[in-house]
């Protein structure tokens, strides 16, 4: 049995079903991200695990114990909110100690635990400061320390990085993951940022319309999306509509030209999805798909240059490594792109 076991979880507000038959088994110490657009149900799932929302139906077990009917303070869960939720009239040390004080932990043990937590988050000398004297990143670290100080069985993170600027977010997500691994705490992380989910997680749950469309490791989510929604939501993606001429050999017709992909395809029409990094500039006889198009846009992204190329009625994105001695093709020029059949994501119509 999994350490955190969620079975057939449902939540409705009136006639609106926001979570539909949600199932998830989380191992002890695993880091799971719930990823999806606003309104997909991910935060509602988190709030039901925390006890802030009551499921319409379903089971939530932590270490074998059904917690659905328990109040939040009876579940031994730590939660970090998007808005930090620090007490402005308490010092950093008092904020970290708050949950332990409510639980009746003796003062000497509280002080030792606070010192341990502040050292863990890299703020050992800031215990006497107040929240308004801290940066946003420091406040979020304190919120994390407060959640961890009570030694929870499960840590819940509700978009804790969304209010921070990009550079601090990258740094803090690395720190959160390191702390989570060091403590071995089972963690559920809610985010709409795919880069956060893919870089931090052991597994990712991609949600859409209250449904978990795919649960898999980041590598699988990105390279082998199970549905059209997952393919389109995670990462940059270009699609080419193709008519399958010969399903056995994978011969297709794209923009009036035929291509043999040498892999079986479903009959009828399919969408061939391509990540920008799998398209190469120039013809390559070792690659099964060769396309010719016109450069519509050139975006300089630093180490990568992204071309947007019109092929027939489709616009494809192709990433090139930035080389100072090799300028990218000019807008309006004609280019050839190639891709290997193995890199194509086939989505049935």
C-alpha positions as CSV (number, residue, x, y, z in Angstrom):
1,X,0.0,0.0,0.0
2,X,1.2,3.5,-0.8
3,X,2.1,6.0,1.9
4,X,-0.5,8.5,0.6
5,X,-3.3,6.8,-1.1
6,X,-6.1,8.7,-2.9
7,X,-8.9,6.6,-4.4
8,X,-11.9,7.7,-6.5
9,X,-11.8,11.3,-5.1
10,X,-14.6,13.5,-6.3
11,X,-15.6,17.1,-5.5
12,X,-18.6,19.0,-6.6
13,X,-19.8,22.5,-5.9
14,X,-23.5,22.4,-6.6
15,X,-23.8,20.9,-10.1
16,X,-20.2,21.7,-11.0
17,X,-17.9,18.7,-10.7
18,X,-14.4,20.1,-10.3
19,X,-12.6,16.9,-9.4
20,X,-13.6,13.6,-11.2
21,X,-12.6,10.1,-10.0
22,X,-9.1,11.2,-9.1
23,X,-6.7,8.4,-8.1
24,X,-3.1,8.7,-7.0
25,X,-0.7,6.4,-5.0
26,X,2.3,8.2,-3.6
27,X,5.2,6.4,-2.1
28,X,6.9,7.5,1.1
29,X,9.4,10.3,0.4
30,X,8.2,10.8,-3.2
31,X,7.8,14.3,-4.7
32,X,4.7,14.6,-6.8
33,X,3.6,17.7,-8.8
34,X,0.0,18.4,-9.7
35,X,0.3,20.4,-13.0
36,X,-2.4,22.0,-15.0
37,X,-4.1,25.3,-16.1
38,X,-6.2,27.4,-13.7
39,X,-9.5,25.8,-12.8
40,X,-8.3,22.2,-13.6
41,X,-8.9,21.0,-10.0
42,X,-5.3,20.7,-8.8
43,X,-5.7,23.0,-5.8
44,X,-9.0,21.5,-4.9
45,X,-7.3,18.1,-4.6
46,X,-4.6,19.6,-2.4
47,X,-7.2,21.2,-0.2
48,X,-9.0,18.0,0.2
49,X,-5.8,16.2,1.3
50,X,-5.1,19.1,3.7
51,X,-8.7,18.9,5.1
52,X,-9.8,22.4,4.0
53,X,-12.3,20.9,1.6
54,X,-14.5,17.9,2.2
55,X,-14.7,15.4,-0.7
56,X,-18.0,14.6,-2.2
57,X,-16.8,11.0,-2.3
58,X,-13.6,9.0,-2.2
59,X,-10.9,8.0,0.2
60,X,-7.7,9.6,1.4
61,X,-5.3,7.5,3.4
62,X,-2.1,8.5,5.0
63,X,0.1,5.7,6.2
64,X,-2.9,3.4,6.0
65,X,-5.2,5.7,8.0
66,X,-8.3,7.1,6.4
67,X,-8.2,10.9,7.2
68,X,-11.3,12.1,5.2
69,X,-13.3,12.8,8.4
70,X,-10.3,14.3,10.4
71,X,-9.9,18.0,10.8
72,X,-6.8,19.6,9.3
73,X,-5.0,19.8,12.7
74,X,-5.5,16.1,13.1
75,X,-3.8,15.0,9.9
76,X,-0.2,15.8,10.7
77,X,0.2,17.7,7.4
78,X,2.5,20.7,6.8
79,X,1.3,23.3,4.2
80,X,3.0,26.2,2.5
81,X,0.7,28.7,0.8
82,X,1.3,30.9,-2.2
83,X,0.9,34.1,0.0
84,X,3.3,32.9,2.7
85,X,0.7,33.5,5.5
86,X,3.3,34.5,8.0
87,X,2.1,36.3,11.2
88,X,3.3,39.9,10.8
89,X,3.4,40.5,14.6
90,X,5.6,37.5,15.3
91,X,9.3,37.2,14.7
92,X,10.8,34.7,12.3
93,X,11.6,32.3,15.2
94,X,8.1,32.7,16.7
95,X,6.5,32.0,13.3
96,X,8.5,28.8,12.9
97,X,7.7,27.8,16.5
98,X,4.0,28.6,16.2
99,X,2.7,25.1,15.3
100,X,4.8,23.4,17.9
101,X,3.5,25.9,20.5
102,X,-0.1,25.1,19.6
103,X,0.8,21.4,19.9
104,X,2.2,21.9,23.4
105,X,5.8,21.1,22.6
106,X,8.0,22.2,25.6
107,X,9.9,25.6,25.1
108,X,13.4,24.1,25.2
109,X,12.5,21.6,22.4
110,X,10.8,24.4,20.4
111,X,13.9,26.5,20.6
112,X,16.1,23.6,19.4
113,X,13.8,22.8,16.6
114,X,13.6,26.4,15.5
115,X,17.4,26.7,15.4
116,X,17.5,23.4,13.4
117,X,14.9,24.7,10.9
118,X,16.5,28.1,10.4
119,X,19.8,26.4,9.7
120,X,18.1,24.1,7.3
121,X,16.7,27.0,5.2
122,X,19.9,29.0,5.4
123,X,18.7,31.8,7.7
124,X,20.3,30.9,11.0
125,X,20.8,34.5,12.1
126,X,17.5,36.0,11.2
127,X,15.3,34.6,14.0
128,X,14.8,38.0,15.6
129,X,13.6,39.7,12.5
130,X,9.9,40.3,11.5
131,X,8.4,39.2,8.2
132,X,8.4,42.8,6.8
133,X,12.2,42.9,7.2
134,X,12.6,39.9,4.9
135,X,12.7,39.6,1.1
136,X,10.0,37.5,-0.6
137,X,12.3,34.5,-1.0
138,X,13.3,34.7,2.7
139,X,9.6,34.9,3.7
140,X,8.9,31.8,1.7
141,X,11.8,29.9,3.3
142,X,10.4,30.8,6.7
143,X,6.9,29.5,5.6
144,X,8.6,26.3,4.6
145,X,10.5,26.0,7.9
146,X,7.2,26.6,9.8
147,X,5.5,23.8,7.9
148,X,8.4,21.4,8.5
149,X,8.9,22.3,12.2
150,X,6.0,20.1,13.3
151,X,7.5,17.1,11.6
152,X,4.6,16.4,9.3
153,X,4.0,13.1,7.5
154,X,3.1,14.9,4.3
155,X,4.1,18.3,3.0
156,X,1.7,20.3,0.7
157,X,3.0,23.2,-1.4
158,X,0.3,25.4,-3.0
159,X,2.1,27.3,-5.8
160,X,4.6,28.6,-3.3
161,X,6.9,30.2,-5.9
162,X,4.4,32.1,-8.1
163,X,4.8,35.4,-6.4
164,X,8.6,35.5,-6.7
165,X,10.7,36.8,-9.6
166,X,12.2,34.3,-12.0
167,X,15.7,34.2,-10.7
168,X,14.7,33.7,-7.1
169,X,12.1,31.0,-8.2
170,X,14.8,29.0,-9.9
171,X,17.1,29.2,-6.8
172,X,14.3,28.5,-4.3
173,X,12.9,25.5,-6.1
174,X,16.3,23.9,-6.1
175,X,16.6,24.5,-2.3
176,X,13.1,23.1,-1.7
177,X,13.9,19.9,-3.6
178,X,17.2,19.5,-1.7
179,X,15.5,20.0,1.7
180,X,12.7,17.5,0.7
181,X,15.3,14.9,-0.3
182,X,17.3,15.5,2.8
183,X,14.3,15.0,5.1
184,X,12.7,12.3,2.9
185,X,9.2,13.8,3.4
186,X,6.3,12.9,1.1
187,X,5.4,16.0,-0.9
188,X,2.6,17.2,-3.1
189,X,3.4,20.4,-5.1
190,X,0.8,22.3,-7.0
191,X,1.9,24.5,-9.9
192,X,0.8,25.7,-13.3
193,X,4.5,26.2,-14.3
194,X,5.6,23.2,-16.4
195,X,9.3,23.9,-15.9
196,X,8.9,23.8,-12.1
197,X,6.9,20.5,-12.3
198,X,9.4,18.8,-14.7
199,X,12.5,19.9,-12.9
200,X,11.5,19.2,-9.4
201,X,9.3,16.1,-9.4
202,X,9.7,12.3,-9.2
203,X,6.3,12.1,-11.0
204,X,3.9,14.6,-12.5
205,X,0.1,14.5,-12.6
206,X,-1.2,16.5,-15.5
207,X,-4.8,17.6,-14.8
208,X,-7.4,19.0,-17.1
209,X,-11.1,19.6,-16.3
210,X,-10.9,17.8,-13.0
211,X,-9.3,14.7,-14.5
212,X,-5.8,13.3,-14.2
213,X,-4.9,12.9,-17.9
214,X,-1.5,11.4,-17.3
215,X,0.6,10.4,-14.2
216,X,4.2,9.6,-15.1
217,X,7.9,10.6,-14.6
218,X,8.8,14.0,-16.2
219,X,10.7,12.2,-19.0
220,X,7.6,10.3,-20.0
221,X,5.3,13.3,-19.7
222,X,7.4,15.3,-22.0
223,X,8.5,12.7,-24.6
224,X,5.5,10.4,-24.5
225,X,2.4,12.4,-23.8
226,X,-0.7,10.2,-23.4
227,X,-3.3,12.7,-24.7
228,X,-3.5,15.7,-27.0
229,X,-4.0,17.9,-24.0
230,X,-0.8,16.7,-22.3
231,X,1.1,17.0,-25.6
232,X,0.0,20.6,-26.1
233,X,0.2,21.8,-22.5
234,X,3.7,20.5,-21.6
235,X,6.5,22.1,-23.5
236,X,6.5,23.8,-26.9
237,X,4.9,21.7,-29.6
238,X,4.2,22.0,-33.3
239,X,1.5,20.0,-35.1
240,X,1.3,18.9,-38.7
241,X,-1.9,17.4,-40.0
242,X,-1.2,14.4,-42.2
243,X,-3.2,12.0,-44.2
244,X,-2.1,8.4,-43.8
245,X,-1.6,6.8,-47.2
246,X,-0.3,3.4,-46.1
247,X,-0.7,2.6,-42.4
248,X,1.7,-0.3,-42.5
249,X,4.7,1.6,-43.8
250,X,3.7,4.9,-42.2
251,X,3.5,6.7,-45.6
252,X,1.8,10.0,-45.1
253,X,0.9,13.0,-47.2
254,X,1.7,16.5,-45.8
255,X,1.0,19.7,-47.7
256,X,0.8,17.7,-51.0
257,X,4.1,15.8,-50.6
258,X,4.5,12.2,-49.5
259,X,6.8,10.9,-46.8
260,X,7.6,7.4,-45.7
261,X,8.1,7.3,-41.9
262,X,8.8,3.5,-41.7
263,X,6.7,3.1,-38.6
264,X,3.1,1.9,-38.4
265,X,0.4,4.5,-38.1
266,X,-3.4,4.5,-37.5
267,X,-5.5,4.7,-40.7
268,X,-7.1,8.0,-41.6
269,X,-5.8,11.4,-40.5
270,X,-3.3,12.0,-37.8
271,X,-1.5,14.9,-36.2
272,X,2.3,14.6,-36.1
273,X,3.6,16.6,-33.1
274,X,7.2,17.8,-33.0
275,X,9.1,19.4,-30.2
276,X,11.3,22.4,-31.4
277,X,14.5,20.6,-30.4
278,X,13.9,17.6,-32.7
279,X,13.8,19.6,-35.9
280,X,17.2,20.2,-37.6
281,X,18.0,22.8,-40.2
282,X,18.9,21.2,-43.5
283,X,18.2,17.9,-45.2
284,X,19.5,14.7,-43.6
285,X,19.2,11.4,-45.4
286,X,19.3,9.5,-42.2
287,X,16.1,11.2,-41.0
288,X,12.7,10.1,-42.5
289,X,10.9,13.5,-42.5
290,X,12.1,16.4,-44.7
291,X,10.0,19.6,-44.9
292,X,10.5,22.8,-46.8
293,X,9.1,26.1,-45.6
294,X,9.5,29.9,-45.2
295,X,10.9,31.5,-42.1
296,X,8.2,33.7,-40.6
297,X,9.9,34.7,-37.3
298,X,13.4,34.5,-35.7
299,X,13.4,34.7,-31.9
300,X,16.7,35.1,-30.1
301,X,16.5,33.4,-26.7
302,X,20.1,33.5,-25.6
303,X,21.7,30.1,-26.0
304,X,18.9,29.1,-28.3
305,X,17.5,30.7,-31.5
306,X,13.9,29.7,-32.2
307,X,12.7,29.7,-35.8
308,X,9.1,29.7,-36.7
309,X,8.7,28.2,-40.2
310,X,5.5,28.1,-42.3
311,X,5.1,24.7,-43.9
312,X,2.0,24.7,-46.0
313,X,-0.8,25.9,-43.6
314,X,1.2,24.9,-40.5
315,X,3.7,27.0,-38.5
316,X,6.5,24.9,-37.0
317,X,9.0,25.9,-34.3
318,X,12.6,24.8,-34.6
319,X,15.3,25.4,-32.0
320,X,18.9,26.0,-33.1
321,X,21.9,26.4,-30.7
322,X,23.3,30.0,-30.9
323,X,26.6,30.0,-32.6
324,X,28.3,33.4,-32.8
325,X,30.0,32.5,-36.1
326,X,26.7,31.3,-37.8
327,X,23.8,33.7,-38.1
328,X,20.3,32.2,-38.3
329,X,18.3,32.2,-41.5
330,X,16.7,35.5,-42.4
331,X,12.9,36.1,-42.1
332,X,11.4,35.4,-45.5
333,X,14.1,32.9,-46.6
334,X,13.3,29.3,-47.6
335,X,14.7,26.6,-45.4
336,X,14.6,22.8,-45.2
337,X,13.9,21.0,-41.9
338,X,14.4,17.4,-41.1
339,X,13.2,15.1,-38.3
340,X,13.5,11.5,-37.3
341,X,10.4,9.4,-37.3
342,X,11.2,8.2,-33.8
343,X,11.0,11.7,-32.6
344,X,7.4,12.3,-33.8
345,X,4.5,12.2,-31.4
346,X,1.6,10.7,-33.2
347,X,-1.8,12.0,-32.1
348,X,-4.8,10.3,-33.7
349,X,-7.4,12.7,-35.1
